[in-house]
Amino acid sequence: MIYENIMKLCQERQIRVSRLEKELGIGNATIRGWATSSPRIDLLKKVADFFGVTIDDLVSDAPVTEYQKSRPEKRTRSEKGD
């Protein structure tokens, strides 16, 4: 589910996984590898910080966007109606 949640966030932000890896200094195809293997926690933290979500959000079985909507502290101004 980690890989799927990251892919969803990338799609929402219109960023390719390869671009995300480059911006975070993560090796090429590392995130794609998380579809079949477990990521290092330090790399997962970098991804979570980039998207403004928690590691728990990334590893959850529920889509990460559902978590953001249900947790007001993670909502953006536009989501809050400001």
Rosetta blueprint (number, residue, H / E / L):
1 M L
2 I H
3 Y H
4 E H
5 N H
6 I H
7 M H
8 K H
9 L H
10 C H
11 Q H
12 E H
13 R H
14 Q L
15 I L
16 R L
17 V H
18 S H
19 R H
20 L H
21 E H
22 K H
23 E H
24 L H
25 G L
26 I L
27 G L
28 N L
29 A L
30 T H
31 I H
32 R H
33 G H
34 W L
35 A L
36 T L
37 S L
38 S L
39 P L
40 R L
41 I H
42 D H
43 L H
44 L H
45 K H
46 K H
47 V H
48 A H
49 D H
50 F H
51 F H
52 G L
53 V L
54 T L
55 I H
56 D H
57 D H
58 L H
59 V H
60 S L
61 D L
62 A L
63 P L
64 V H
65 T H
66 E H
67 Y H
68 Q H
69 K H
70 S H
71 R L
72 P H
73 E H
74 K H
75 R L
76 T L
77 R H
78 S H
79 E H
80 K H
81 G L
82 D L
